[in-house]
């Protein structure tokens, strides 16, 4: 009796493991890409430049919203994001983003976000911007290989 119950429990556990693993494997690139951007937002809002840089590949490039030049590689990305971290700038996604899967391992997401914080003179600010991220699958994880951010122009009717 005990061995029969044990077999059923182990069989049920094996089924849960197989079903759980298959549902993980079936996650779409769109879901994974959006989750990666969500992790980038969380890292950005912690103010930790190392955590932000960790969401990128080692050879990633960034055209930052306020940067005059392209930042390339981990060291340059760390330096770029350290400025935002020191200023305690925050970012908020304004939409879900549009994902284009280029392949099973490559995708682009574009959307809108807004930066906010306090200027050195004590004035609060918000800066609407638009983004595009190019992501690659690196093992089981998606990482950012290129990021472009620019100020969002005001709509023509404003």
Secondary structure, DSSP 8 states (H G I E B T S, - for coil): -HHHHHHHHHHHHHHHHHHHHHHHHT--HHHHHHHHHHHHHHHHHHT-HHHHHTTEEEEEEEE-SS-SS-EESHHHHHHHHHHHHHHT-EEEESS--EEEESSSSEEEEEEEEEEEEE-TTS-EEEEEEEEEEEEEEETTEEEEEEEEEEE----TT-
